[in-house]
Amino acid sequence: MHHLGNDFIVVDFRPYEGENCEFARKFDETFSPDTVRSLCDRHFGIGADGVVGVLSPSREKYDHKMRIINSDGSEAKMCGNGLACFALFVCGFAQDPGGSGHKVKVETLSGARGAQITTGPHGGPKVILDMGKAAGGFSKEIKVAGRKFKINSVSMGNPHCVIFLDEPLSAAEFRRLGPVIENHELFPGKTNVEFVTVRSASEIEVAVWERGAGETLACGTGASASAFTAHSHKLCGTKVKVNLPGGRCAAEIKTGGRVFLECSPVKVFDGIITLAL
C-alpha cells in the first residue's frame, strides 16, 4: 500500500497471534532488522519504505495496534502515511468500499491515534487522521555542509526538523544536506528533515528526508509538522495544502496545535511472504 508514493508492506499478524508456530513469535523477532531490510530492498525484495505490522491491541480502549519498521531496520514510533494505509487495511475498505464511515482508535508507540474512513470526491477512499498535538521545540541557526539554516524542531510523536526556504533545494543539495541534518548532534536519536517553501497563506511545498528511510515521496508526520510550524510562524492559516513530491494532502490545525491530515491511501497488490525462520 502507499500514500502519495510513500509505500509500505502491510503484514496482518493477527491470525498468527497465540498460535504455537515459529511465525507466531513476537513481531519484532519475526521481522528483524535484517529481514525488514531484505523485504524493503527494491531490487532483491518487495520494495518499500517500511513494514507496517497489524497487531491486536494491548488494551481494550484501542481497536488495533500498529508497529512500523523503517527500511533500514529501525523502528518508528509514529508514521502518518503508514497509519493511513493501516486504517484503510483494518477497515477492509481496500477490498470493500462499503466500509466507508468507519472510525478506528489505533495504539502506536506514540500513544493513541484516530482515523476515519470516508468516501473521497471521486468515489475512492479518503482517510482523515487525527495526528495528535504537535509540540514545538527549539529554534536556532546552525551551519552544516557550508550552509546556514534556521531550524525548527517539532514533535509529532516522532522528531522533525522544519527548515523554511525561499526556493526549493536542487535534488543534489537535498540529497547532500538531508542525511547531514538527520544525523546532526542536536538530534541524538536522529530526526526527520523537512525543507519547506511557502507558496501562499494556504499552500506549502515540502521535500522530506525521513529518519531511517532517506528520501521519500511523502511523509504524513512531516506534512503535519510543516503545516503546524508554518501556521505557528504566521506564514499560513489553519488549513494548509501540502505539496510533496508524490502528490498533495491537506492539513488542518485545530486549537491547541492538534493536527488533522486528509489522505488518500491506495492498495497496490497483495500476496504471501515466505520467511526462512
RANORHU-V332939 format. One record per backbone hydrogen bond with DSSP energy under -1.0 kcal/mol. CO is the residue of the C=O (numbers start at 1). NH is the residue of the N-H. If there is no record, write none. Layout:
co: {CO;CO}
nh: {NH;NH}
This chain:
co: {1;2;3;5;6;7;9;11;13;16;19;22;26;26;27;30;32;33;34;35;36;39;39;40;41;49;50;51;52;53;54;55;59;64;65;67;68;69;70;74;79;80;81;82;83;84;85;86;87;88;88;89;92;96;97;99;102;104;105;105;106;107;108;111;113;114;115;116;117;118;120;124;126;127;128;129;132;135;138;140;142;144;147;149;151;152;153;154;155;158;159;160;161;162;163;170;171;172;173;174;177;178;179;181;184;187;192;193;194;195;196;197;201;202;203;203;204;205;207;208;209;210;210;212;214;217;219;220;221;222;223;224;225;226;227;228;229;230;230;231;238;240;241;242;243;244;247;249;250;251;252;254;257;258;259;260;261;262;263;266;275}
nh: {8;266;6;7;3;49;52;54;16;19;21;25;29;30;31;32;36;37;38;39;40;46;47;48;45;71;9;69;11;67;13;65;62;107;55;53;76;51;73;70;83;84;85;86;87;88;89;90;91;93;94;92;96;99;100;102;117;115;63;64;113;66;111;108;106;130;104;128;101;126;123;120;118;263;116;261;259;155;153;151;149;147;144;142;140;162;137;160;135;156;192;154;194;152;196;174;175;176;177;178;181;182;183;184;187;190;161;209;163;207;165;205;237;241;199;200;243;197;195;216;193;213;214;72;210;246;223;224;225;226;227;228;229;230;231;232;233;235;236;234;253;251;204;249;206;247;244;242;262;240;260;257;134;254;131;252;129;250;127;2;277}
